[in-house]
Amino acid sequence: MRIIIYGGILQGLFLSLVLTTRRNKNRKSNRMLAILLLVLSLSILHAVLTTGSFGGPLKIKEPMILLVGPLLLFYVRESMGTRTVMRRKLFHFVPFFLFFVIALLMSVLGTSSPYYGSILRYSAEFSISVWVLIVLQYGFYWSATVHTIHKNIRLVESEFSNVEGKTMSWLRVFLHAFGILLVLFTVTVIFAVHSGHYSEVDTIVSFGLSCVIFVLGYEGLFQEQIFQSTSPLVNESFVPSVNEESQSQQTATVRVNREQEEALSSRVLEHFEKEKPYLDENLTLTALAGQLGVSRNLLSATINNKFGTNFYSLVNQYRVDEAKRLIADPANKDFTILSLAFQAGFRSKSSFQGIFKKFTGMTPSEYQGRIQNPNTETGGSRSDEGQR
């Protein structure tokens, strides 16, 4: 555990420096990740190098763990390109500042002050209250971060036809592990309160935060910026707010919008049949709206209302149909399934296989086997898998 703890400190400090170099510092998400890793490293380092507790009679050694939850949420939001008002950011750090001020007053006023005496008298109760606050805070930010990631998936699928590297799936797995660490921390606190062995809390916290550094440092370093802060997807709302002043105006434009959607849906189908824009693996809703000469909001609403799906599903349904056509064409018998998938607009083997099975209920090799051997259900799938 000590090796992992000290390794986490070194890696966090090193990656904080890497993320603030000239090449990476221009991305806000990288700067936020660097701050998060630095706070984690300093928190572990302070807990390891100091004896006793930060607040004198308090059993809390390291108050900076109160910063981890908010910074993690801000990192996810920055990766999505979401703008957050500064005064709202500062509100999230209130628990840390309150604890810091309480501990600082004890150091300034000295051990002979009545203030220090009252804290000493109720040190156990106060420490337990802070631990409960930490657990509740981590639970809140865990839930808020999970909600933000799920919201991000919906936004990504409404803008991109290829979502690889944009859904932050690694962070969802990390948050589940983070939740396990939260439960472990809670159990350790209960044990420490009953046994008086408070050092175990510091060990568990340091070990858990070191694991967080390893995961965030490795995955976050390669996480691309999903949306730019100037992206229309981030800055505009798909669902207009309804209030007393605007409700009548919105009602008056419903009929016009429906007529526009009806006409646009026919144009979309014609454009897909003739121009085949889905063959571009990097096709986005904004790019398609530019090709059709319409606003992206109108195009998004049309796809949702008239086709009953989102942009991601619509485009990939066409790609799957194109892949099926290419696989069934005898002229392509010398081509591998993967090469045909690339021709159909898919970016990778994993995304192609997952999307193909989602829409057809079978793997690409199973589909090819049915085409080549109509009398068997899945014939040839094993040999085809080996060929690919």
Buried (B, 14 or more C-beta within 10 A) or exposed (E): EEEBBBEBBEBBBEBBEBBBEEEBEEBBBBBBBBBBBBBBBBBBBBBBEEEEBBBBBBBBBBBBBBBBBBBBBBBBBBBBBBEEEEEEBEEBBEBBEBBBEBBEBBEEEEEEEEEBEEBBEEBEEBBBEBBEBBBEBBBBBBEBBBEBBEEBBEBBBBBBBBBBBBBBBBBBEBBEEBBEBBEBBBEBBEBBBEEEEBEEBBBBBBBBBBBBBBBBBEBBBEBEBBBEEEBBBBEEEEEEEEEEEEEEEEEEEEEEBBEBBEEBBEBBEEBBEEEBBBBBBEBBBBBBBEEBEBBBBBBBBBBBEBBEBBBBBBBBBBBBBBBBEBBEEEEBEEBEBBEBBBBBBBBBBEBBBBBBBEBBEBBBBBBBBBBBEEEEEBBBBEEBBEEB
